[in-house]
Amino acid sequence: MKALAVMLAAAAALLLSGCGTINATVTDAAGRDLMLLGHDPVSYFVHGKPQRGDPAFHATIDGKTYYFASAQHRALFLAGPQKYEPQFGGFCTNGVTYGVKLSSDPTEFEIIDGKLYIFGDVLGHEYWLLGREENLPHAHEMWHEAKDVPWVQQTIKRAIFNRVPWYQSGPGLRQEWERRNPGKQLAYDPGRSWYTWFVKYPGWRAREGHMQPALGIPGVDSCPPACAGEFTRRFERP
């Protein structure tokens, strides 16, 4: 019965939201597919932290639009986009480890070997770090399969019907995190329902402020919080 309910929920999700985008994008005021909720990809490398871009300084590469905090950052990006673009289409690196394309929070990130990796929320980030050495090769392996597949379709395939052999459950990962961090707790609930998985868009938690500071989108949402050029705060860890 539970499996049937999940299948019906997934079918409803497909009808409601289509198959989704192939990258973790939202639609900006000009109707473009915007990456990183409008955050400047160059700032991660120049400042070491996320910074909201300005719609006045934008660039579109392969159908993906990025905002930048300055004309100088835009010029740096255009001189070598491959250096600054996030890996895995901006989707949660922890999800991609399991072949799933879900979530995107530009405040949760890692720069590894000169590449930018984004996570979906604090849990995905912290849990991924538990097995970083094994998880990163798995993510790159699964991205070959997932890269050109719309996110809803790919997530249904790998989260419901065909889990990878190295799949680990959320409760199991939480137990391992708490074992390694005695006396601490991650008081964050990402919401676990078919609606939040398959109907809400990637990045909704960060944009809307689900259990964390709302980021908004510059040029779409009001300032504050979505003020161009400002640095953003992430979920506060214990």
QUIVEN-V592919 format. One line per field, one symbol per residue. ss: DSSP state (a for helix, b for strand, c for the rest). A space follows every 10 residues. Layout:
# QUIVEN-V592919
ss = ???
This chain:
# QUIVEN-V592919
ss = caaaaaaaaa aaaaaaaccc ccccbbbccc ccbbbaaabc ccaaaacccc bbcbbbbbbb bccbbbbbcc aaaaaaaaac aaaacbaaaa ccaaaaaccc ccccbbbbbb bbccbbbbbc caaaaaaaac caaaaaaaaa aaaaaacccc aaaaaaaaaa acccccccca aaaaaaaaaa cccccccccc cccaaaaacc cccaaaaacc cccccccccc cccccccccc bccccccc
